[in-house]
Amino acid sequence: MSIQYVTKDTLEQMRSELQHLKGVERPAASRAIAEAREKGDLKENAEYDAAKEAQGLLEAKIARLEGQIATARIVDENRVDTSKVSILTKVRLINLNTKKEVTYKIVSEKEADLKAGKISVSSPIGKGLLGKQIGDIAEVVVPAGVLKFKVEEISI
């Protein structure tokens, strides 16, 4: 697994979610299986099959979250280098194709929210911007073609 850089708040949210899944969701899934089992023949018991499938999905979610937490590294916003685009920097860009100005904050996959202007460091645009400095042109290949962004400003 690759290292995932997150803020301290995001790591706390991940830990809280994991605790909820293990402490609340897992026991509820076990109860649902037990209740379905009590209803008779397991070969023809759709409720039992559904409960087992839900438990499997829950266990997969728990395992994925545990993996993310294990590989998470906290990034201190006070130590972020703003001389170039990196995770947790806010980047003001000019889209050279449309001449429109956009601002994105580069964040981990877990924190990405396009509506809030937060793009993942592993997204095509995020990857294309990493390491760029003010004045650089980033050419980003996306399904619709090639986007060209000029880096105007880098901040926190």
ChimeraX commands (.cxc) that place a marker at each C-alpha (Angstrom):
marker #1 position 0.00,0.00,0.00 radius 0.5
marker #1 position 1.13,3.51,-0.70 radius 0.5
marker #1 position 1.50,6.14,1.98 radius 0.5
marker #1 position -1.46,8.47,2.28 radius 0.5
marker #1 position -0.79,11.97,3.58 radius 0.5
marker #1 position -3.62,13.38,5.66 radius 0.5
marker #1 position -4.27,16.16,8.14 radius 0.5
marker #1 position -4.55,15.34,11.83 radius 0.5
marker #1 position -8.32,15.99,11.70 radius 0.5
marker #1 position -8.81,13.54,8.84 radius 0.5
marker #1 position -6.86,10.82,10.67 radius 0.5
marker #1 position -9.04,11.37,13.74 radius 0.5
marker #1 position -12.18,11.07,11.57 radius 0.5
marker #1 position -10.85,7.82,10.09 radius 0.5
marker #1 position -10.15,6.39,13.56 radius 0.5
marker #1 position -13.59,7.45,14.78 radius 0.5
marker #1 position -15.26,5.81,11.76 radius 0.5
marker #1 position -13.29,2.59,12.34 radius 0.5
marker #1 position -14.30,2.54,16.01 radius 0.5
marker #1 position -17.97,2.97,14.98 radius 0.5
marker #1 position -17.74,0.17,12.41 radius 0.5
marker #1 position -16.15,-2.23,14.89 radius 0.5
marker #1 position -18.18,-1.24,17.96 radius 0.5
marker #1 position -21.63,-0.64,16.47 radius 0.5
marker #1 position -21.93,-1.97,12.92 radius 0.5
marker #1 position -20.12,-5.29,13.43 radius 0.5
marker #1 position -22.26,-6.39,16.43 radius 0.5
marker #1 position -25.42,-5.34,14.51 radius 0.5
marker #1 position -24.36,-7.48,11.53 radius 0.5
marker #1 position -23.76,-10.46,13.83 radius 0.5
marker #1 position -27.21,-10.00,15.41 radius 0.5
marker #1 position -28.85,-9.85,11.96 radius 0.5
marker #1 position -27.17,-13.14,10.99 radius 0.5
marker #1 position -28.23,-14.78,14.27 radius 0.5
marker #1 position -31.85,-13.62,13.84 radius 0.5
marker #1 position -31.95,-14.87,10.24 radius 0.5
marker #1 position -30.43,-18.21,11.27 radius 0.5
marker #1 position -33.20,-18.71,13.83 radius 0.5
marker #1 position -35.80,-18.49,11.06 radius 0.5
marker #1 position -35.05,-21.95,9.77 radius 0.5
marker #1 position -33.55,-23.64,6.72 radius 0.5
marker #1 position -30.44,-21.72,5.62 radius 0.5
marker #1 position -30.57,-23.06,2.03 radius 0.5
marker #1 position -33.71,-21.08,1.24 radius 0.5
marker #1 position -33.24,-18.19,3.64 radius 0.5
marker #1 position -32.72,-14.99,1.61 radius 0.5
marker #1 position -32.56,-12.91,4.79 radius 0.5
marker #1 position -29.61,-15.00,6.01 radius 0.5
marker #1 position -27.82,-14.65,2.66 radius 0.5
marker #1 position -28.36,-10.88,2.69 radius 0.5
marker #1 position -27.10,-10.60,6.27 radius 0.5
marker #1 position -23.98,-12.65,5.45 radius 0.5
marker #1 position -23.30,-10.49,2.36 radius 0.5
marker #1 position -23.74,-7.29,4.38 radius 0.5
marker #1 position -21.30,-8.66,6.97 radius 0.5
marker #1 position -18.76,-9.43,4.24 radius 0.5
marker #1 position -19.02,-5.89,2.85 radius 0.5
marker #1 position -18.66,-4.47,6.36 radius 0.5
marker #1 position -15.55,-6.56,7.05 radius 0.5
marker #1 position -14.03,-5.43,3.73 radius 0.5
marker #1 position -14.72,-1.79,4.65 radius 0.5
marker #1 position -13.12,-2.30,8.09 radius 0.5
marker #1 position -10.04,-3.94,6.52 radius 0.5
marker #1 position -9.69,-1.12,3.95 radius 0.5
marker #1 position -9.98,1.57,6.64 radius 0.5
marker #1 position -7.46,-0.23,8.87 radius 0.5
marker #1 position -5.06,-0.31,5.90 radius 0.5
marker #1 position -5.55,3.40,5.24 radius 0.5
marker #1 position -4.93,4.26,8.88 radius 0.5
marker #1 position -1.82,2.05,8.97 radius 0.5
marker #1 position -0.32,3.85,5.97 radius 0.5
marker #1 position -1.50,7.36,6.90 radius 0.5
marker #1 position 1.10,10.01,7.65 radius 0.5
marker #1 position 0.10,13.31,9.23 radius 0.5
marker #1 position 1.16,16.39,7.30 radius 0.5
marker #1 position 1.68,19.53,9.36 radius 0.5
marker #1 position 0.28,22.48,7.41 radius 0.5
marker #1 position 2.79,24.80,9.10 radius 0.5
marker #1 position 5.68,22.92,7.47 radius 0.5
marker #1 position 4.35,22.80,3.91 radius 0.5
marker #1 position 6.74,24.26,1.33 radius 0.5
marker #1 position 4.86,26.80,-0.81 radius 0.5
marker #1 position 7.66,27.28,-3.36 radius 0.5
marker #1 position 6.12,24.44,-5.37 radius 0.5
marker #1 position 2.79,22.62,-5.57 radius 0.5
marker #1 position 2.55,19.80,-3.02 radius 0.5
marker #1 position -0.08,18.19,-0.83 radius 0.5
marker #1 position -2.03,20.69,1.31 radius 0.5
marker #1 position -1.08,23.67,-0.86 radius 0.5
marker #1 position -3.77,25.88,-2.34 radius 0.5
marker #1 position -3.06,26.64,-6.00 radius 0.5
marker #1 position -4.56,29.50,-8.01 radius 0.5
marker #1 position -4.48,28.63,-11.70 radius 0.5
marker #1 position -5.48,30.04,-15.04 radius 0.5
marker #1 position -7.01,27.43,-17.34 radius 0.5
marker #1 position -5.29,28.44,-20.59 radius 0.5
marker #1 position -7.97,26.66,-22.67 radius 0.5
marker #1 position -10.88,28.66,-21.20 radius 0.5
marker #1 position -8.97,31.64,-19.71 radius 0.5
marker #1 position -10.86,31.03,-16.45 radius 0.5
marker #1 position -9.25,31.24,-13.05 radius 0.5
marker #1 position -9.66,28.30,-10.67 radius 0.5
marker #1 position -8.31,27.57,-7.20 radius 0.5
marker #1 position -7.74,24.06,-5.90 radius 0.5
marker #1 position -6.43,22.71,-2.65 radius 0.5
marker #1 position -4.34,19.55,-3.17 radius 0.5
marker #1 position -5.44,16.94,-0.61 radius 0.5
marker #1 position -5.39,13.19,0.01 radius 0.5
marker #1 position -7.92,10.93,-1.74 radius 0.5
marker #1 position -9.85,10.66,1.53 radius 0.5
marker #1 position -10.31,14.44,1.74 radius 0.5
marker #1 position -11.06,15.16,-1.93 radius 0.5
marker #1 position -14.25,17.14,-2.57 radius 0.5
marker #1 position -14.45,18.89,-5.92 radius 0.5
marker #1 position -17.41,21.05,-4.88 radius 0.5
marker #1 position -15.27,22.42,-2.04 radius 0.5
marker #1 position -12.32,22.97,-4.40 radius 0.5
marker #1 position -10.31,20.09,-2.92 radius 0.5
marker #1 position -8.74,17.76,-5.48 radius 0.5
marker #1 position -6.91,14.54,-4.82 radius 0.5
marker #1 position -3.16,14.45,-5.11 radius 0.5
marker #1 position -3.62,11.27,-7.15 radius 0.5
marker #1 position -6.17,12.73,-9.61 radius 0.5
marker #1 position -4.97,13.61,-13.13 radius 0.5
marker #1 position -4.97,17.35,-12.35 radius 0.5
marker #1 position -3.39,16.80,-8.91 radius 0.5
marker #1 position -0.60,14.67,-10.42 radius 0.5
marker #1 position -0.07,17.19,-13.22 radius 0.5
marker #1 position 0.33,20.08,-10.78 radius 0.5
marker #1 position 2.68,18.40,-8.26 radius 0.5
marker #1 position 6.12,20.00,-8.19 radius 0.5
marker #1 position 5.12,22.95,-10.39 radius 0.5
marker #1 position 6.17,26.45,-9.39 radius 0.5
marker #1 position 4.61,29.87,-9.95 radius 0.5
marker #1 position 4.67,30.69,-13.66 radius 0.5
marker #1 position 4.93,27.02,-14.74 radius 0.5
marker #1 position 2.48,25.56,-17.24 radius 0.5
marker #1 position 1.00,22.18,-16.30 radius 0.5
marker #1 position -0.31,20.06,-19.17 radius 0.5
marker #1 position -2.81,17.55,-17.84 radius 0.5
marker #1 position -4.18,14.70,-19.94 radius 0.5
marker #1 position -7.84,14.06,-19.11 radius 0.5
marker #1 position -10.46,11.98,-20.94 radius 0.5
marker #1 position -11.67,15.12,-22.77 radius 0.5
marker #1 position -8.17,16.00,-24.05 radius 0.5
marker #1 position -5.30,18.08,-22.71 radius 0.5
marker #1 position -5.86,20.84,-20.17 radius 0.5
marker #1 position -3.22,23.54,-19.73 radius 0.5
marker #1 position -2.97,25.37,-16.44 radius 0.5
marker #1 position -0.65,28.26,-15.59 radius 0.5
marker #1 position 0.29,28.35,-11.90 radius 0.5
marker #1 position -0.44,31.88,-10.63 radius 0.5
marker #1 position -0.12,31.49,-6.86 radius 0.5
marker #1 position 0.74,28.80,-4.28 radius 0.5
marker #1 position -0.35,29.23,-0.66 radius 0.5
marker #1 position -1.60,27.31,2.36 radius 0.5
marker link #1:1,2 radius 0.2
marker link #1:2,3 radius 0.2
marker link #1:3,4 radius 0.2
marker link #1:4,5 radius 0.2
marker link #1:5,6 radius 0.2
marker link #1:6,7 radius 0.2
marker link #1:7,8 radius 0.2
marker link #1:8,9 radius 0.2
marker link #1:9,10 radius 0.2
marker link #1:10,11 radius 0.2
marker link #1:11,12 radius 0.2
marker link #1:12,13 radius 0.2
marker link #1:13,14 radius 0.2
marker link #1:14,15 radius 0.2
marker link #1:15,16 radius 0.2
marker link #1:16,17 radius 0.2
marker link #1:17,18 radius 0.2
marker link #1:18,19 radius 0.2
marker link #1:19,20 radius 0.2
marker link #1:20,21 radius 0.2
marker link #1:21,22 radius 0.2
marker link #1:22,23 radius 0.2
marker link #1:23,24 radius 0.2
marker link #1:24,25 radius 0.2
marker link #1:25,26 radius 0.2
marker link #1:26,27 radius 0.2
marker link #1:27,28 radius 0.2
marker link #1:28,29 radius 0.2
marker link #1:29,30 radius 0.2
marker link #1:30,31 radius 0.2
marker link #1:31,32 radius 0.2
marker link #1:32,33 radius 0.2
marker link #1:33,34 radius 0.2
marker link #1:34,35 radius 0.2
marker link #1:35,36 radius 0.2
marker link #1:36,37 radius 0.2
marker link #1:37,38 radius 0.2
marker link #1:38,39 radius 0.2
marker link #1:39,40 radius 0.2
marker link #1:40,41 radius 0.2
marker link #1:41,42 radius 0.2
marker link #1:42,43 radius 0.2
marker link #1:43,44 radius 0.2
marker link #1:44,45 radius 0.2
marker link #1:45,46 radius 0.2
marker link #1:46,47 radius 0.2
marker link #1:47,48 radius 0.2
marker link #1:48,49 radius 0.2
marker link #1:49,50 radius 0.2
marker link #1:50,51 radius 0.2
marker link #1:51,52 radius 0.2
marker link #1:52,53 radius 0.2
marker link #1:53,54 radius 0.2
marker link #1:54,55 radius 0.2
marker link #1:55,56 radius 0.2
marker link #1:56,57 radius 0.2
marker link #1:57,58 radius 0.2
marker link #1:58,59 radius 0.2
marker link #1:59,60 radius 0.2
marker link #1:60,61 radius 0.2
marker link #1:61,62 radius 0.2
marker link #1:62,63 radius 0.2
marker link #1:63,64 radius 0.2
marker link #1:64,65 radius 0.2
marker link #1:65,66 radius 0.2
marker link #1:66,67 radius 0.2
marker link #1:67,68 radius 0.2
marker link #1:68,69 radius 0.2
marker link #1:69,70 radius 0.2
marker link #1:70,71 radius 0.2
marker link #1:71,72 radius 0.2
marker link #1:72,73 radius 0.2
marker link #1:73,74 radius 0.2
marker link #1:74,75 radius 0.2
marker link #1:75,76 radius 0.2
marker link #1:76,77 radius 0.2
marker link #1:77,78 radius 0.2
marker link #1:78,79 radius 0.2
marker link #1:79,80 radius 0.2
marker link #1:80,81 radius 0.2
marker link #1:81,82 radius 0.2
marker link #1:82,83 radius 0.2
marker link #1:83,84 radius 0.2
marker link #1:84,85 radius 0.2
marker link #1:85,86 radius 0.2
marker link #1:86,87 radius 0.2
marker link #1:87,88 radius 0.2
marker link #1:88,89 radius 0.2
marker link #1:89,90 radius 0.2
marker link #1:90,91 radius 0.2
marker link #1:91,92 radius 0.2
marker link #1:92,93 radius 0.2
marker link #1:93,94 radius 0.2
marker link #1:94,95 radius 0.2
marker link #1:95,96 radius 0.2
marker link #1:96,97 radius 0.2
marker link #1:97,98 radius 0.2
marker link #1:98,99 radius 0.2
marker link #1:99,100 radius 0.2
marker link #1:100,101 radius 0.2
marker link #1:101,102 radius 0.2
marker link #1:102,103 radius 0.2
marker link #1:103,104 radius 0.2
marker link #1:104,105 radius 0.2
marker link #1:105,106 radius 0.2
marker link #1:106,107 radius 0.2
marker link #1:107,108 radius 0.2
marker link #1:108,109 radius 0.2
marker link #1:109,110 radius 0.2
marker link #1:110,111 radius 0.2
marker link #1:111,112 radius 0.2
marker link #1:112,113 radius 0.2
marker link #1:113,114 radius 0.2
marker link #1:114,115 radius 0.2
marker link #1:115,116 radius 0.2
marker link #1:116,117 radius 0.2
marker link #1:117,118 radius 0.2
marker link #1:118,119 radius 0.2
marker link #1:119,120 radius 0.2
marker link #1:120,121 radius 0.2
marker link #1:121,122 radius 0.2
marker link #1:122,123 radius 0.2
marker link #1:123,124 radius 0.2
marker link #1:124,125 radius 0.2
marker link #1:125,126 radius 0.2
marker link #1:126,127 radius 0.2
marker link #1:127,128 radius 0.2
marker link #1:128,129 radius 0.2
marker link #1:129,130 radius 0.2
marker link #1:130,131 radius 0.2
marker link #1:131,132 radius 0.2
marker link #1:132,133 radius 0.2
marker link #1:133,134 radius 0.2
marker link #1:134,135 radius 0.2
marker link #1:135,136 radius 0.2
marker link #1:136,137 radius 0.2
marker link #1:137,138 radius 0.2
marker link #1:138,139 radius 0.2
marker link #1:139,140 radius 0.2
marker link #1:140,141 radius 0.2
marker link #1:141,142 radius 0.2
marker link #1:142,143 radius 0.2
marker link #1:143,144 radius 0.2
marker link #1:144,145 radius 0.2
marker link #1:145,146 radius 0.2
marker link #1:146,147 radius 0.2
marker link #1:147,148 radius 0.2
marker link #1:148,149 radius 0.2
marker link #1:149,150 radius 0.2
marker link #1:150,151 radius 0.2
marker link #1:151,152 radius 0.2
marker link #1:152,153 radius 0.2
marker link #1:153,154 radius 0.2
marker link #1:154,155 radius 0.2
marker link #1:155,156 radius 0.2
view
